[in-house]
Amino acid sequence: MEGLSERQYAARVGLSRGAIQKAKAAGRLVLHADGSIDANASDARRAESTDPSKTRKAPQPKRKPVPEEAVSAVGDTLKEQGLAAPATGGGTTFLQAKTANEVLKAQERRIRLQKLKGELIDRARALALVFRLARQERDAWVNWPARVAALMAADLGVEPAAMQKVLEKHVRSQLDDLAEIQPDLR
């Protein structure tokens, strides 16, 4: 067989065998002496005899562009797990995106389980607790000079009022320095 069979040619051009048989009967294909199809010559003849407006084109699926933030999030997730992340601007393969999705679902389940076990606490509640504890600590230090000034003055043999004034000055200075510290609860 010099050329292609009807089935082979149909597979090559993406048509049904019936469509190839119709084209053969209409004389739109070039045949070898043994009846096989000359693929290149038949392609050329079909192209010149086919009306382009009547050809069916497979509909192209409409694809929305993936936001760069989503692609970078996939890369970050993969990197956190020690997996290969896509190169910048190189795009993400379906397998990488699916792997990142599975990793994120596993992380979400782990967090939900930790919350149910009581291992995680609410961030707002934690911030309120830290703020309340810091305020209690500050109040204790503000009241401390009044409580101990007389005792310290007796030990040192100085006037209690002067001792309290000096202690309050230094305690407030220290508290002012501590107030500048901002906790980072991320």
Beta strands, then each sheet from edge to edge (+ up, - down):
end
